[in-house]
Amino acid sequence: MSVGTPDINNFFKTLDECVDCKFNDKFSRYADYLYIAKIEDTEYISGKIAGKNTAYLSDNVGNEFVEITLGSTSTVTTVVRFTYKQFPPQFTVEQEEFLSIFKSSVANKIAVTRLSAQYSFVYNNDIDFGMPNENYLFARFDEMFTSGTATRYSVAFINIKHVNQLNRYFGSDIAGSAIKIFGSKLKTFTDSDRGEFAVHLGGDNFVAVVITSRIAELEKFIASVPVSLSYGGDKFEHIFSCRAGITTIRPNHRFGNHVMGECSQAYSYSKKNNIDIVYYSEEINESNHNNTETLSRALDENKFLIYYQPVISLEGKPTMHAAEALARWPLDGKIMSPQEFITLATDSGIVTKIDFYVLENVCKNIRSWQDQGIKMIPITVNFSGRNLFNAAIADNILEVIDRHGVDHHLIGIEFSEPDFTQRMPILKNVSRTLTEAGVIVTLDKFSTGQSTLTMLHDISASYVKIDADRFDPEDPKGRIIANNMISLAGTLGYKVICEGIKTQKEADDLMMCGCHYFQSFFYDKPMSERFFVSRLQDPDYDIEIKPASDKPVSEVWAT
């Protein structure tokens, strides 16, 4: 028998999750036939046995058994042997079915564990840039605050200036290459031995976390970064300069969002006042307070707009399957997207009011459109993790829906993983209450962060969303990971929505994995109410779908 180091608490949690799967009532009816014979606890380090402890957790009755691997590392593997009680002497068909269901349930847990290890690098890194991403940034923040080392560091939100000019003169490929070179140099600047690191947030935006005593060096570095490029057979050097918002981590900081919020405020001030380097200060905070009042007043005066982005079903005839409601803020003649005000809204707590504002207006519109005889589809509203501080949030949501007389199945509530990693128990209760009431629950940014792996068993939801940008279409391993993610979600009863595809070929590939729902600018951008009503009245799409292959996905992708 294989050996390893089992985590007993996690093992029993696994058994609980098997019960929670509730494939049918056979688990409770026949659980008395299942016994854990023993778990061998042996750890090998450098090929030598470090210790051994054999625990008998119940009577060893019977001779039939199956060994299940619950998880492994490079040096340690945990294997549990299940022994089945031989009474009656021969298993009935139902008992055999139960054993199959049970083993399948545990196998799903194993798949999650293996997928976590397989996908963790992709989840925490920008593969194209060869450097960590936003997920890694916030994971490191958690580690720093937990270990008490955070106050040694300062954090800079960095934006490369004038990238659009480079893009206009030489094209997106040259500009993209230049940004990658900048990222590589910024990564080299940080000293990993001292706990420093740099991440790529996307586009021309980066974050550097450095020892506070080195912040002046960082300022000097980002003021002039030479990058060597080739264009039309000629080589030339371009000098990048940057704008940055910087804050020093203080003892009153508790979370990465707080730190990045201050960096964002300082950067916004730098951009508005055309100053390259700005440090967060109380004066900037006061200015931000004034902006918060402007945001709050706009909300009170019902000046926010609701846009809708369709979710397309390619299962059968291509048609609009659902839509996501998105808030827009008209300000100074410009329509601001959530990316431009969400940090301010979250830091100030106004984001919860915005969420309910959107829900109210969506319910009001659904009721009005139905009264006009328009056939409706489910519409999803984003809810920030800030709402999970409110234990009555599910009841508050249902009250709004019922007050407008909207069918529960026409409303979806979408939670994003980074928002609830600290509040999983509340989300578990909220999702169960909403699901039992018939409201659709969607889990956004489906990945393999530890919270995601737990939520697959704990959270009641109908949909999960994955981002196509995480997978390089030319990367065979990335494709296999995508297939495993979608397959795993489907096995556990979720429908998968893929966001951000750029070509129909990407959609065709993902459909071979079992994904049939897509939300992307490739099909439809977010649209105003007027255009969305037109789409509701004409929900079908003229899309040519590649015929499904009879070959296994692995074979198709290998060709």
Buried (B, 14 or more C-beta within 10 A) or exposed (E): EEBBBBEEEEBEBBBEBBEEBEBEEBBEEBBEBBBBBBBBBBBBEEEEEEEEEEEEBEEBEBEEBEEBBBBBEEEBBBBBBBBBBEEEEEBEEEBEBBBEBBBEBBEBBBBBBBBBEBBBEBBBBBBEBEBBBBBBBBBBBBEBBEEEEBBBBBBBBBBBBEBEEBBEEBEEEBBBBBBBBBBBBBBEBBEEEEBBBBBBBEEBBBBBBBBBEBBEEBBEBBBEBEBEBEBEEEEEEBEBEBBBBBBBBEEEBEEBBBBBBBBBBBBBBBBEEEEBBBBBBEEBBEBBEEBBEBBBEBBEEEEBBBBBBBBBBBBEEBBBBBBBBBBBBEBEEEEBBBEBBBBBBBBBEBBBBBBBBBBBBBBBBBBEBBEEEEEBBBBBBBBBBBBBEEEEBBEEBBEBBEEBEBBBEBBBBBBBBBBBBBBBEBBBBBBBBBBEBEBBBBBBBBBBBEBBBBBBBBBBBBBBBBBBEBBEBEBEBBBBBBBBBBBBBBBBEBBBBBBBBEEBEBBBBBBBBBBBBBBBEBBBEBBEBEBBBEBBEEBEBEBEBEEEEEEEBEEBBEE
